[in-house]
Amino acid sequence: MTEITNKDKAGCAEREVKQRQRVYSRWVADGRRAQAFADRQIAVMQAIAEDYRAKADADDQAGRLF
């Protein structure tokens, strides 16, 4: 199995943020979830995506130095 890189993780987390934005907005509109729940879950995944994007960018930068 190939290594799962920070770039892979960042891309996956970024896609998950978009998915949550689509799905949770429908759930809130349908009354299945509270807006506060949706906002929090999206914010948590956005923070994860940002963390992995920063790590991926650092990995890319380190690769250019050598």
DACOR-V606166 format. One line per field, one symbol per residue. ss: DSSP state (H for helix, E for strand, C for the rest). psi: psi as a letter, one per 20 degrees, with the letter a starting at -180 (. if undefined). burial: # if it has 16 or more other C-alpha atoms within 10 Angstrom, else .. Layout:
BEGIN
ss=???
psi=???
burial=???
END
This chain:
BEGIN
ss=CCCCCHHHHHHHHHHHHHHHHHHHHHHHHHCCCCHHHHHHHHHHHHHHHHHHHHHHHHHHHHHHHC
psi=pqqorhgggggghhhhggghggghhggghijhqqhggggghggghgggggghggggggggghhhh.
burial=.....##.###.##.##..#...##............#..##..##.##..##.##..........
END
